[in-house]
Amino acid sequence: MPLTWAGLARPFSHTDSAALTALLLGATERERLAFAAEIERRIRADDEGPWARSTSPAGLFGLTVIACMPTAARAAALLTRRSMRDWGRIRVDLFLEIARARELPWIGDLGVRLCGRLPARNPAPLDWEFAEALLIEGGAEPPVTEPVVRGWLAAVRFAPLAGYFRASPWLDLLLPSAFEIDGLSGLETDFPYAVAQLTAEGRLDRATILAATADRLTRPGTAAALRPFARLHDALSPVPAETAPHLPVHARLLPEAPSPVAAMARGVLQALDDDGRLPLETLLEISAATLARPEKTLVRAQIDWLDRVARREPDRAGEILETVAVALAHPSLDLQERSLEVIAVHLGTAGPETVTRLAEAAGGLTGTVRAVAGALLGPVLAEPAGVVATPPAGPRAVPMPPPIGSAAELAEELTALAHAATAVRWERIMASLVTLHRTGELSGLPDEVGRLLPPELPRFNVPADVLTWRLAELSARLTGSPVPVLLATPTDVSGSIGAGTLVERMERLEEAGRDPWPVDFEQALLRVAHTGDATVLARAAALGSPEGERLAGWLGRERVETIGARLEQPAGHYGYDAWTPIDTGPELIRRVVVTMAPRRDDPRLPLLGRLLFTIGRRPTAREDYLSFHHCPPDVLAMTLPHDREAVAAWALPEIAALADRDSRDDTALPLLGDCSGPPGPAVALALAYGLGARHQPGRAAAVDTYLAVTAETGPLPAVVGAELGDLCADGTVKLTRVVPALADAHAAGASAAVWETVTGALPPLLKATPRGLPDLLELATRVASELGRRGEVPGLDAVAGRGGGARLTREAKRLQATLAGPLG
């Protein structure tokens, strides 16, 4: 009986693979081949029918494919279509039953073709298992590709990995690729132990596995990608005779590899040294590079190792001490002191030339460590006078891109807007709509802009609504009340408008007899830069319209003052990850934000300004998140380019999420550096949260902003310190993240600001003693030594007076001694 879709309707509608198989095998080979074209048409058309209601159409169609296709190529072409990629739903036993009944010689070839279409990064285990079954049935081997190896490893779900490897026919073929393709072994936490077990059993060649492990460790990779191979090396526990051939590999790993791998390499090299297989010259060479690493544990271990070698070979002590002296340049004061301790023990065996070189190496030391070095090595370089390092100058204003000059260019920008709706692009488009309409190149608002306008003008919620209002105003007035130029178009990408430029635009409007558009005019007032230029002020005073008089009054006086108040938002009872779509991370402890209002009813302040300078926050962070819709940071900053404090207050919840949640959107931080205006509590909090951002790019952005904002004189650095002291005391912000960021700012030249920040943070932190406090004290000592600071820090004496040798006490005593040192 010929095959028809009507005849197959019942098994498809009931998802009955066994019944479908019986129908397909009940037909003759000729009838099945004749039905192939119809199958291809149905699959490619995704035709509606009773089979489309099946819970597993791919699984059922897969059986028809193997039953009717004449070649592996045609079968693979259908099985790899998007709608057919769910191979795990195909019953493999029935699929192979049909293939055997047809005596297909190309079932293995089909498996190879399917392997070639596995997803590159995350192949589904069931998809690999389906392809593997075809390979085994046809006696074929899989291609050795990353998707195949990933699929092979991902298919281990319940069985122990060692047993899976032992039973796999592909172990010898595919396992070598696990050492060659980055990140593969990370899919299985048992990978190193399974390979070690099979090696111990003799199933895998030990020398080959050791060589492959060493080779993999030398290639670039993250700590997470390399850690399984370091664990494999440890699990194999090679003896020095086995690791000696790989000495160059481990000598390279110790100074260069990520910490877990470097620690493994140090163990191997120490064993080789103890066995007499490590030349001293090689040890000294790799030690010099290792002592420059930032990891304190690795560096201290290397210093201790060199100490033992110096005791063993006193005739070579001079060379060894000169290598130890490399650690005198390490930022850790503990390591500087440890280096001096080792030098002191062996100095008696060193010649005068070595002592001179050691003294030169100690020339960069400061404070109490320098005094110890001077007593040990004799006169070193003169004590440096306190010098206030100057941070780099803030960024210069970047002019706006040239105006859009034609309708064709406008069309290109509108197309680009759909992919990247930046504030700069919006400003150029709005300005061009006015100018091109005036020149006759446009007769009205383009459809692309009209489609972006909401059906109803929204009530004010966040500063981004100002952009929506301006678009709506442009739409309503472009043809009925045209103007020769928009007033609010910025002259640089920060959003600022030069005062002379705005006055010139107002003059053009008055000459044309046109009134400014209200929202455009008020936005222009908020964007215009303050000026003391008498010529510009005189031109503004000569303007005759009411708006001209308002502009003249606005330019001639200081900007509006605002009142900002800190508001602590408790976490509430929302638990872990309960209230935003982006913030995975630890449970929120609390959040500190800022409310704002104009200081007084200034008649110059436009309505738009009253809205933008009035920021009310909700009692909890979750309610804040639910109450305010998103405001793109660049739109926010361009709305208020000369009111940095207001920008920070609006952006503070998003900036805080960098530290107290798991947000990665750090775009608001650099924009604070581009804004101008006096800082207040919101800027201080924004910097504090940014310096404690969970991810390094966020902290880097915060350091750049810190450098730009604190370059101006004022109390801001100390206020940032006070906020850090409060936020870090209870773990709202992690001090361990803040200290490296402040160290970067110190290295960049903002030493004086960093000192004010650190001393502002220390009093509450010395009481709370959070994790990371010893590192902050160490940084304070370094900065104080370089700046020549003296004085007292509240609470420091109490911590320094504690007994014992805890690092916190040591660092407190060191800072105490530095601050009590002689002036000059």
N, C-alpha and C positions, 0 to 999 in steps of 0.2 A: 504494500500500500504506500503510495508516494507520500513524502513528508510535506505537511502544510502547517501554516501557523494556526489554523483552526484546530488541527489535531494536537498541537502542542499547548493550546491555551490552558487546559486543565492543570497539567503539572506546573506551568508557570504561575497560575493564579494561586496554587496551593503550596508553592515553593517546595515541590516534591522532586528532589534530585534523582531519587531512585526510579520513580515512574518515568521521568524524562529520559534517563539512561536506557530504560527498557524500550521505549519508543524509538530512540535513535538506533539502538542495536537491532531492533526488529526490522529496520529498513535494510535494503541492499546497499552495497558500496556505491553502485551507480546512482541510486536514489539520493544517498547522502551527498555525493559530489555534485549532483544536479541542484541540490538545495543550498550550496555554498554561496552563490551569488546573492540569494535572498537574505541569508544571514548577514552578509557584509552590508547589504543595503539597510537592513533593520538596525544594526548596531550603529552605523554611521549616522543614521537619521534620528536615532533615539526615539523611534516611532512609539506613539502611545498605543497601548493595548493591554490586555489582561496581565501580561508579564510585567508591565511597568509598575503594577501595584504590588509586585512581589517585594518581600523584605530583602531579597538578595538577587537582583537581576543579573549582576555580574557573575555570580556563582553559576546560575543556570545557563546564561549565554556562553560561559566558558566551556561547558559540556558540549554545546552545539558546535563550538569552534573546533574542538578536537575531533568531533565526530564527522565533520563535513569538509574541513579545509584540505586541499590537496598537497600543500607544502608547508614547511616550517616558516617560511617568510610570510605567507599570507596569514597563518595562524598567529604569529607574533605581532603582525601589524594590527590585528584586531585586539589581542589581549593587552596591548600596550596603549590603547586609546584611554583617554581620561576616564570615561565612564566604566571602563573594564579593569581598572588598576587594582581593584580590591581582590587580589588573587587568593587571599586567605579565606574567602567565602566559597571558593571552589572546592568541592569534595575531591581530594587528591585520589582516594581509592577508586572512585567512579571514573575520574579523568583517565587514570592509568588503565582501568578495565577497558575503556573504549579504545585507547591507544593499542592495547594488546590485541583486542578483537580485530582491529584493522591491520595489525602487524606493521605499524608505522616504523620505517627505518630512521625517521628524522626526529624522534622524540628527544634525543640528547641534544641535537642541534637547536631545537626549540628552547630547551633549558638554557643553552648558552646565549641565545638571543635575548631571553628574558633577563638573564643576569646583566646584560649590557644596558638594560633600561631600568635598573634599580635606581632609586633616588640617590643623589650624590652624598648627602649628609646623614639622613635619618631613615634608612630603609626599614620597613616594617618587618619584624621577625617572621610573620606568617608568609609574607611575600617571598622572602629568601627560602623558607622551608618548602614552598611550592616549587620554586625553580630548582632547588636542590633535589627534590624527588624526581624531577624529569631528568636531571643530569645522571643520577644513579640508575634510573631505569634505562637510559640510553647509553650508559657506559662512557659518558663524556666528562671532561674536566671543566670547572668554571674558569672564566678569565680572571686573572689576578689583578683586580681593580679595587680602588678604595670602596665603592659601594658594596662589592661582593664581600670584602673582608669585614666591613662594618656589619653587613647583614649576618655573616657567619658568627661574629661575636655577639651581636644583639639577640640571636636566637636562643641564647642561654637564659632561661627564666627560672627554672626550678631545680634542675639537676646541678650538682657541684660542677664547677668549671673544669676541674681536672678530669672528671669522668666524661664530660662532654668532649674535651680535647682527645682523650684516649680513644673514644669511640668514633671520632670523626674521620672519614676517609680523606679529608682535605688538610689534616694537620701539617704535614710536611710541605704542602703546596702553599698554604695561606699564612701560616704562623710567621714566616720571615717578614711578611709585609706589616705585621703588627709592630715591628721594630723600625719600619721605614716610613709609614704614613702617620703623620702627626696626629696625636690625640686618640688613636684607636684604643690603646689599652686602657685609657681612662674610662671607657664604657663599662669595664668590669673591675670592681674593686678587688676581686680574687685573682686577677691576672698574674701578678708576680708570684703568688704562692702556688698557683696551679702549674706554672711553667717550672718552678723550682722542684715541685713534687715529681713531675714527669722526667725532669733531668736526673733527680736522685734515683728514679726507677730504671734509668738507662734508656727510656723511650726517646729522649732528646739528647743530642751530643753536648756534653758540658762545655767543651772548648768553643764550640760554635755559638752556644747561647751566651757565654761570657763575652766573646768578641762582638756579637750583635748588640749586647747590652752596652758595652763600652762605646761602640760606634754611635748608638742612639743618643747617649748622654752628651756626646760632643756636638750634636746638631742643635740649632736654636729651638727653643721652646719655652713655654711658661713653666713655672714651678709645678703647677697642677699636671701638665702634660708629661713632665720628666719624673715626677715623684714615683709613679709605678715602677719605672726602670731602676731608680735608686733602691727601692724596696726589693726588687728582684735581685739586684746585686747583693744586698745584705742577706737575703734569704739563701742565696747560693753559698755565702760565707767562703769566698775564695781565699786560699792561702797565698803568701807572698810569691811562691813559685808560679802561681797562676796569674797573678796581677802584674808581675814584673814585665811581661811583654807589652802591657798596656800602660806603662809608666808615663809616657808622653801624654796620654789621654787624661790621666788623673792630675798630672801637673798642670794641665790647661784648665781642668774643671775647678780646682780649688780657688783660684783667683777670679774666675769668670762666671761660673755657673750659678743658678739660683741657690738660695741658702740650703735647702734640703740636700741637693746634689753636692754642693761644696762640702757640707759636713761629711757626707759619705766618702768623698774623695780624700778629705783630710785623714779619715780613719785608715784608708788604704795606704796612703803615703806614710803615715806614722808606722804602720806595720812593716812597710818596706824599709823604713829607716832603722827600726829596731832589728831587722834581719840583715842589716848591712848592705842593702841593695839600692839605697838612695844616695847619690853623690851630694856632698855638702853644697857644692856650687849650684846644683839644681834646687836644693831646699832654699838657699838664700835668694835665688832668683824668684821663685814662686812666692816666697814669704814677703818680699818687698811689695809685690802687687796685692797680696792678700791683706796686708796691714792697712791698705788704703780702702778696704771695703767698709761700708757703713754698719754692717752687723756687728754689734759689740761682742757677742758670744764668740763668733768666729775669730775676731781679731784677738781677743783675750786668749783663746786657746792657742793661737799661733805664737803669741808672745811667750806663753808658758812652754810651748814646745821648744822654741829657740833658747829659752833659759836652760832647759834640760840638756840640749845639745852643747851649749857653752860649758856646762859642768863636765860633760863627757869629753870635750875636746878643748881644753883651756888654751892650747897653742893657737887656736883659730878664733879666740874670743873677740879680738878686735874686729874681724869681719862680721862676726855675728852681731856684735853690739851696734855696728853701723846700720845693719838691717833692722834691728830692734828700734833704732832711732827714727825710722820711718813713721812709727806710730805716734811720735811726738806731734805730728801734724794732724792727727785724728781729732775731730771735734769733741770727742768724749774726754772729759777731764779725768775720769777714772782710768781710762786707758793711757792717757799721758802719764799719770802718776805710776801706773803699773810698769810702763816702759822705763821710767826713771829708777824704780826699784830694782829692775833687772840690771840696768846699767850700773847701779851702785854696787851690786853684788860682784860683778866681774870687772869693774873698772881697774882694779889693781893689776890685772894681767894685760891691760891695753897700753900701747905705746903713746907717746906724747902727740904724734900726728893724729892718731885715732881720737884722742881726747879733744883736740882742736876741731876735728870734723863733727864730733858729737855736740860740741858747744855751738857750732854753726847751725846744726839741725835744730837746736833748742831755741834759736833766735826768735821764732814765731810764737813762743809761749807767752802767756800773760798771767798776771795776778800771782796767787800763791804758788802755782805750779812753776812759774818762772823763777820765783825766789828759791824754790827747792833745787831747780836746775842750776841756778847761779852758785849756790852753796856747794853743789856736787862737782860742777865742771869748771868753776872759776868764772871770771867775768864773761858775760855774754853781751849781746847788744844792749844798748842803753834802754832803760824802761821807757816805753812810748808814752808820750803825753796823751791825755784824753782828747780824742778828736771826734767831733760829731760828723759821722759819715752823712753825705748828702745823697738822698735817693734820686733816682732818675726823674727828670721833669715829666709832668703829666702829658698825656697825648694832645697833639695839636688838633684843632678843628679841621675836619675833612670836608671840603666843599661838596655840595650836592652835585650829582651827575648833571651833565648838560640837559637843558629842557628838551622834551620830545618835540621834534620839528615837523612832523608830517602825520597824516592819517595812517599811512602804512606803518610807520614806527609805532604809533599808538596801538594799532592792531597787534603788533608783535608783543608789546608790553601787556596788553590785555590777555593774550595767550599765556604769557609767562606768569601773570598774576594767578592763574588757576593752579599753578604748581608751587608758587612761593609768594604769598601775599604779604610782602614786607611793607613796613611803614614808609620807607623811602620810595618804593614802587608806587604805593597809593598816592603819595604826595605829587609825584611826577605826573601820574595819570590825571589827577584832578586839575592840576595846573594846565595840562595840555588841553583838557576838555574846554576850558575857558578860552585859551588863546586860539585854538583851532576853530572854535565856534565864531570868535571875533573875526578871524581872517576868511571865514566862509568855507573852510574845508570840512566842517561838520555842520549838520543841520539840526542836531538834537543829541540826546543822550544815547550812546550805543547800547544795544540790547544786552551786551555782556555786563555792563554796569547796572542796568535796570534790574536784571535778574538777581543781583546781589542785595538789593534793597529789601528790607522786611516790609510786609504789607501794612504794618502799623509802626509808627515811630516809637521805639521803646522808651520806657522811663529810665532815668539815669540809674545805673547800677555800678559800673566801673568806668575808668577813663576811656576804654575802647569804644564806649557808646558815643563819645564825642566824634569819632571818625564816622560812625553811622549817621549822626545828625548832620554832619557836614555834607555827606553824600546825598542825604535827603534834601538838604537845602539846595545843593547844586542841581539836583534833578528838578526841583520846583521852580528855580529862578533862572536857569541857564537861558531859556528862550524868552521868558516874560520880563525878566529884570537883569539883562546881561551886564557884566562889568568887564573892563578891559584887562583886569589882572586879579588873581586871588591875592588877598593880603597875607594869608597865613602860610604860604609856601615857604619852607625853611630855606636858609642860605647855606647851611651845612647839615651834615647827616645826623648831628645830635638833635636837630629840631629847632635850633636857635635861628633867629632872624636878626640881622644887623639893624641897628636903630636907623641908620641912614637909609637903608633899603626900604624899610617899612614906611618911613616918612615920604620917600619918593613915590611909593605905590599909592599912598593916600593923596598925594598931589595929583597923580594921574586920574584917580577917581573924581576928584573935585573938578579938574579940568574938563572931564567928560560929562560932568553933571550927574554922576551916578552916586547913589548911596551905597555904602558897604553892606554886604550881606551880614546879618547879625552874628551868626555863629562863627563865620569866617573872621569877623572883626575881633570877637572876644578871644578866639583861639590865637589870633595874631598878638594880642596884648600879652597873653601868657607866654608867648614864645620870644618876644623882643628882648634883646639884651640891654641891660642898663648902660647908660652912656653919660659921660660928663662933657661930651663935645659941644662947645657953645654954638657952633654953626648948626649942628643937627637940632639942638634944642630950639634955636631961633626959628629954623624952618618949621618945626612942629608948632611953635606958638603962632606962626602966621597962617596956619590952616584955619579955614572958616567954618567948616561943618561942625555939628555937635560931636561927631565921632573924632574929628581932628582935635577939638578941645580936650576930649577925654584922653586921647593919645598923648598930647602935650603934658597933661597933668600926671599921667602914668610914667612918662619918661623922666620927669623932673624930680621924682621922689623915690624913696627906698621902696623895695618890694613889700608886699603884705606880710605881716608877721603872723605866725600861727602858734598855737599851743598844742604840744604833743605830750601825751601821757601814756606811760607803760600800763599794759593790761595783761595780767596773768590769766591764761585760760587753762583750767584744770583739764586733765585727760578725760574725765567723765568715765562712764562704764561701757566703753565701746570695744575694749579688748584689742586683740591683735588684728591688724590690717582691716579695720572695720569700716573705714569711711572714705577712702579715695581709691580710684582705679589704678593709681600709679605707685602708691607708697607701700610696698612691702618693706618690712623692717621690724625693729623692736617695738614693743608697746610704748605708746606715747606717755611720757611722764607728765609734762606740762608744756605749754608754749607761751612765750612772751611776745606780745604784739604791741602796736601803738595806735591809739586813737588820736584824732586831730581835729582842730576847728580853728577858724580865723580868730586872731587875738581880739579883735574888736570889729565893729561894723564899719568897715572902711568904705565910704561912698565910691571910691575909685574901683573897688573890686567888682568885676562883672559877675553876672549870674553864674556863668560857667566856672569862674574861679571859686565862688562859694560852694558849688557842688564838688569841685575837685579837691578843695582844701578841707572838706568836712568828711571825715572818715570815722564811721562808727563800727565797732567790732562786736561780734556776738559773744555770749558767755563762754562758749567752748569752741575749740578748733573745728570740730565736726560741723557745728552750726555755721561757722564762717564759711566752710567749704560748700555747704549746701545753699548758702544765701547769696554768694557772689559768683557770677559767671566768669569765664576765663578772660583775662586781659593779656594779649601778647605783650611781652616786655618792651619790645622796640616801639610799639604804638604808645605804651604808657610813657616811656622816657621822652619821646618826641612831643608828647602833649604838654609836658612840664619840664622843658630842658633846663630851666634856671631855678628849679625848686627841688633840689636833690632830696631833701627831707621828705617831701610829699611823695616823691617817686618811691623812696625806700619804704614809707609807711604802707603804700598800696601793695608793694611787692613782697613785703615781709613774710606773709604766710608761705609763699612759694620758696623764698630763700630759706626760711626756717626748715622746710621739708627736706632740704639738702642734708641737714644734720640730724633732725629727729625722726625722719622717715627714710625712705630709700630713693628719693627723687634724684634724677640726674640732670634736670633742666636748670643749668646755671647761667642762662642767657641774661638774666636781670642784673647779675653782679657787675659785669664790665660796664653796663650802661650807667651805673651809679658813678663810675669814674668819669664818664663822658659828660654827665650833668654838672651844673654849677649850683651855687647857693650854699648857705651855711648848713652844716650838719647838726643833727639833734639826736634824740634817743633812737629814732628809727634807723638812722644810718649806723649808729653804734651797734645796735642789735643785728642789723644786716651783716656787718663785718664779723661780729662775733659768731653768728650762726655759720657764715660762709667759711671762716677759718676752721670751723669744726665739721665741715661737710664730710659725709660718709665716704665719698669717692674722690680720688686724687684730682681729677680735672676740676671739680667744684672748688677744692681748696686752692688750686693754682689760680683760678679766676678770682678768688677772694684775695689772694696775695697781691695780684695785679691791682685790684681795686683799692686795697689797703695802701699800697705805695702811692697811688694817685691821689687819694683823698687825704691821707695824713701828711702829704708834702706841704700842705698849708699849715700855718701856725695855728695853735689853739689847743683846747683841752681834749679833743676827740680821742687821741690814743689812750689817755688815761680812762676815759669813759668806756671805751671798748674793753679795756682791762677789767673795769668794774663789772661789766656785763658778763665777761668770760668767767670771772670769779663766781658770780651768782649761778650761771648756767652750768658750769663744770662741777660745782660743789656737790650737786645731787645727781650728776650723770645725765642731765638734760642734753648737754653737749659733751662729747668725749674729749677729755683733755689730751689723751694720747694722739688724737688727730690734730689738735690745735698746735702743739709744740713744734712739730716739723714745719708747719706753715709759718709760724713766727720765725723759726730759724731761717727759712727761705727769705723772709722779708729782711731779716738782719743781714744775710749774705748779699742781698740786693742793694744795701746801702741805707736802709731805714732804721739804723741802729738806735738813734735817739727816740724815735717813735716806739720801737719795740720795747725799749727800756721803760717808757711810761706805761705801756700796755701791761708788761709783766709785773711791774710793781703795783699797778692798780688791781691786778688779778690775785696776787699772792695772799693778802690778808685773809680773805674768806677760805681760800684753798688750804692754807696752813692749818686752819681749824678742821676742815673736812678731810684732808689728806686723801684725795681721790687718786686712783691709778694714773700714773704719768706725772705726778708732782715732782719726783726726783729729776726727771728730764727737764721740767720747767725751771727748777732751781739751777740745774747745770747751765741751761741757756742763759739764765739771769747772771750767773757768774761770768760767763764768757763775755756777755755784752757789757757788764759793769767793768770788767778788766780792760776791755778795748776802749771804753769811753772815759775811763778814770773816775767812775762814779763812787761816791762815798756817802755814808749816811746809815739810816736804819729802815728796816721793813717791819711793820707791826706783826708780831707773832713769830718772827724768825728766831729770836733768842730762845723761845720755849721749845721749839723743835730741835734747834741745835744743841740744847742742853740735855737732851735725852741720852741715856746710856746705850751701850751696845754699838754694833758696827753695821746697822742697817744702812742701806744706801741713802734712804731719805735723810737720816741723821748726818751722814757724811757730806751730802750735797749742801745741807743747811749750814753745817759748820764751814764748809768751803766758801759759800756766799757770805757768811758772817765775817770771815777773816778778810775777804776781799773788800767788803764795804768798810771795814775798820782799818784798812791799810792807810799808810801816810799819803797825804795829798801831794800831787805833783809827781 
